[in-house]
Amino acid sequence: MNRKEYLETARQIICEHRPDVHGKPENCFQLIADYWCIYLKQKTKQDIKLSPADVAMMMSLFKTARWQMNPNFCDNTLDNIGYVALAGELQDGSPFGV
């Protein structure tokens, strides 16, 4: 795939397919952040605050690790592109799906 194809495929995934499956990313990532904060508080005995943008970036790191283990599996690259794009929207407050 070339860069245009990667970007277009990632756009389709995060703007068309995934919201139908998982709901709005801002809602899903907020729920994940809430669960991770509870887990981390139990592990560290400290209050840790994570935002939905933090979740998106941490999922990008997850996909980066997967890419290192299997760089030929394009799902890791596509998901990573998507997570970084979602993190950008969450961080700057852009409306989703626009």
Backbone as a ProteinNet text record, in pm:
[ID]
protein_1_A
[PRIMARY]
MNRKEYLETARQIICEHRPDVHGKPENCFQLIADYWCIYLKQKTKQDIKLSPADVAMMMSLFKTARWQMNPNFCDNTLDNIGYVALAGELQDGSPFGV
[TERTIARY]
83.8	0	88.5	44.1	117.3	55.9	117.5	72.6	-70.6	-110.9	-248.7	-346.3	-311.5	-397.6	-403.9	-289.7	-290.9	-382.2	-367	-448	-596	-629.1	-769.7	-830.2	-755.8	-806.8	-825.2	-729.6	-742.4	-862.1	-883.9	-999.2	-1129.8	-1138.4	-1259.2	-1282.3	-1174.6	-1186.4	-1237.1	-1171.7	-1206.9	-1329.2	-1361.9	-1476	-1603.6	-1590	-1707.6	-1732.8	-1630.3	-1651.9	-1654.9	-1553.3	-1542.6	-1654.6	-1698.9	-1809.1	-1935.4	-1958	-2074.4	-2060.5	-1937.7	-1911.9	-1897.3	-1819.8	-1781.5	-1844.9	-1920	-1978.5	-1881.1	-1918.6	-1836	-1703.7	-1592.1	-1462.1	-1445.6	-1498.8	-1483.5	-1551.7	-1663.1	-1731.9	-1658.1	-1617.4	-1546.3	-1413	-1337.2	-1206.5	-1220.9	-1328.9	-1352.1	-1378	-1457.4	-1484.9	-1357.1	-1274.8	-1146.8	-1058.9	-1051.9	-971.7	-1019.3	-1149.5	-1204.3	-1161.4	-1172.9	-1132.9	-982.9	-902.6	-757.8	-718.2	-784.4	-752.9	-781.9	-892.8	-926	-819.1	-782.7	-680.8	-548	-505	-376	-375.3	-488.8	-496.3	-476.7	-535.1	-517.9	-373.2	-307.9	-169.6	-68.4	-91.6	9.2	-25.3	-150.1	-199.7	-192.4	-199.2	-198.1	-313.5	-365.8	-466.6	-396.9	-435.7	-380.5	-496.9	-483.7	-589.3	-546	-630.2	-607.2	-724.1	-692.2	-795.3	-821.6	-929.9	-951	-834.6	-771.2	-654.8	-538.7	-521.5	-418	-443.9	-569.5	-604.5	-566.4	-600.3	-567.1	-416.4	-338.5	-192.8	-137.3	-193.5	-146.8	-183.4	-298.1	-333.4	-239.6	-195.9	-96.4	33.9	73.9	194.4	176.2	56.8	23.6	42	-9.7	3.8	148.4	224.6	366.1	439.7	409.2	471.5	432.7	307	264	333	352	420.1	563.6	628.6	766.1	772.4	669.9	667.1	630.2	549.8	504.5	484	591.8	580.7	508.1	486	418.5	266.7	215.6	70.8	14.6	-48.2	-87	-191.5	-265.5	-363.7	-297.9	-177.8	-108.2	-78.7	-35	-5.9	-133.3	-238	-364.1	-423.4	-426.3	-480.5	-397.3	-265.8	-178.5	-208.6	-222.8	-259.2	-390.9	-485.9	-617	-611.4	-539.5	-529.9	-464.5	-360.6	-294	-388.2	-462.1	-558.6	-666.4	-716.3	-817.1	-760.6	-637.6	-573.5	-566.7	-531.4	-526	-660.6	-766.4	-900.7	-940.4	-912.8	-948.6	-870.7	-744.8	-660.4	-699.6	-729.9	-758.7	-906.3	-990.6	-1133.1	-1208	-1150.4	-1218.6	-1340.8	-1446.7	-1564.5	-1532.4	-1582.8	-1554.9	-1634.5	-1571.1	-1638	-1649.8	-1583.9	-1594.2	-1475.8
-117.8	0	124.4	228.9	354.2	443.1	558.1	642.3	688.9	720	763	650.4	529.2	414.1	386.1	397.4	379.7	482.5	606.9	713	696.1	663.2	645.7	524.2	415.7	296.2	323.4	390.1	425.8	517.6	612.1	702	622.6	528.8	447.6	369.1	315.1	235.1	320.2	435.8	512.9	602.2	636.5	726.6	652.8	532.2	461.7	328.9	244	107.5	98.6	149.4	131.2	198.3	319.9	378.1	293.5	225	136.3	16.6	-25.5	-142.9	-104.5	0.3	34.4	161.9	233.3	360.1	474.9	590.7	710	693.5	726.1	706.5	787.3	909.7	988.6	922.8	854.6	783.9	656.6	580.9	455.3	481.5	579.9	609.3	666.8	740.5	789.7	672.6	576.5	458.2	379.2	362.4	292.8	369.1	501.8	584	563.9	561.8	541.7	406.9	301.2	168.3	160.7	217.1	213.8	292.3	403.6	482.5	402.3	331.3	246.2	139.5	73.8	-31.1	26.6	137.1	196.8	246.4	295.4	338.6	218.9	106.3	-14.1	-62.3	-52.9	-99.4	-5	126.2	223	293.6	281.4	352.9	504.8	549	691.2	719.9	841.4	884.5	919.2	852.6	878.7	917.2	1027.8	1075.5	1054.3	986.8	966	1025.6	1086.2	1142.3	1046	1067.8	988.3	1000.2	1117.3	1132.7	1046.4	1035.7	946.9	803.4	762.5	625.9	603.7	699	684.5	671.9	754	746.9	616.4	568.6	443	325.1	333.1	229.7	235.4	355.9	368.9	299.8	316.4	248.2	96.3	51.4	-91.3	-142.2	-66.7	-106.5	-96.4	-1.4	8.8	-116.7	-163.1	-285.8	-405.1	-411.2	-520.3	-513	-389.9	-372.5	-421.7	-397.4	-444.9	-597.2	-660.2	-805.4	-863.8	-790.3	-840.5	-722.5	-667.3	-548	-570.9	-693.7	-721.5	-731.6	-718.3	-726.6	-584.6	-548.7	-409.1	-358	-444.3	-400.7	-314.8	-350.9	-273.8	-131.8	-118.6	12.8	94.9	36.1	107.3	152.3	63.7	100.6	210.1	203.5	305.1	441.8	448.5	573.4	626.3	537.8	576.9	627.5	557.2	600.3	737.2	763.3	894.2	1003.4	977	1075.4	1104.3	998.6	1017.6	1094.3	1066.4	1139.8	1288.2	1319.4	1459.1	1527.4	1462.6	1520.6	1537.4	1436.5	1445.1	1555.9	1570.1	1669.6	1811.5	1833.5	1971.4	2005.4	1907.2	1933.8	1943.3	1893.5	1895.5	1804.9	1841.3	1752.9	1623.4	1513.1	1383.3	1364.6	1292.4	1253.2	1363	1474.8	1585.6	1581.4
0	0	0	-67.9	-60.5	48.5	74.8	187	170.2	47.5	24.5	58.6	18.5	47.6	197.6	266.5	412.2	478.5	438.6	499.9	469.1	346.9	309.9	379.8	385.8	453.9	602.9	664.6	807.1	827.9	736.2	746.6	743.2	651.9	642.5	771.6	826.3	948.3	1064	1088.5	1208	1190.3	1066.5	1043.7	1003.6	951	901.3	971	979.3	1029	1181.7	1248.9	1393.8	1474.1	1437.2	1514.3	1510.8	1399.6	1390.7	1483.9	1508.6	1592.5	1739.7	1766.8	1904.6	1957.6	1878.7	1921	1899.7	1948.5	1931.1	2004.3	1938.8	2002.7	2131.1	2135.4	2257.3	2376.6	2354	2462.5	2502.1	2402.1	2427.6	2498.6	2450.6	2510.4	2650.3	2676.7	2812.6	2906.6	2862.2	2943.6	2970	2867.1	2884	2982.6	2969.1	3061.7	3204.6	3224.9	3360.3	3416.8	3338.5	3385	3412.7	3321.9	3342.1	3466.5	3493.1	3613.3	3740.3	3740.6	3856	3873.9	3766.1	3771.7	3820.7	3762.3	3799.6	3944.1	3991.9	4132	4225.4	4190.2	4271.6	4269.5	4154.3	4141.8	4206.8	4194.7	4237.3	4367.9	4411	4529.8	4509.1	4384.7	4350.9	4255.2	4267.2	4170.9	4040	3935.1	3803.4	3713.9	3648.9	3559.8	3414.7	3340	3197.7	3120.4	3009.9	2922.8	2807.2	2734.5	2614.4	2515.3	2506.5	2418.4	2467.3	2599.8	2654.1	2611.6	2617.2	2576.7	2430.2	2344.3	2202.5	2182.4	2252.5	2237.3	2294.9	2404.6	2462.2	2371.7	2306.2	2209.6	2089.6	2052.2	1945.8	1986	2110.5	2159.6	2155.7	2190.1	2182.8	2039.7	1942.7	1803.1	1755.6	1810.2	1776.8	1822.6	1942.2	1992.4	1905	1867.1	1779.7	1644.8	1593	1465.5	1474.7	1587.6	1604.7	1602.8	1655.8	1657.9	1521.3	1444.5	1314.3	1219.3	1163.6	1079	946.6	908.8	782.1	794.3	915.6	937.6	931.1	818.4	794.4	892	959.1	1058.2	1166.3	1207.1	1310.7	1262.6	1138.9	1083	1068.4	1013.3	993.8	1127.1	1223.9	1354.5	1420	1404	1462.3	1401.6	1270.8	1204.1	1261.4	1274.6	1327.1	1469.4	1555.5	1695.8	1708.4	1631.1	1638	1587	1480.4	1429.9	1534.5	1598.6	1702.9	1821.8	1858.5	1968.2	1935	1811	1769.6	1783.1	1737.2	1749.6	1894.6	1975.1	2117.2	2186.9	2153.8	2218.9	2180.1	2052	2010.5	2009.8	2042.9	2055.9	1924.3	1816.6	1688	1694.4	1622.9	1620.4	1547.9	1599.5	1538.4	1411.7	1319.6	1197.6	1093.8	1116.5	1021.1	927.1
[MASK]
++++++++++++++++++++++++++++++++++++++++++++++++++++++++++++++++++++++++++++++++++++++++++++++++++

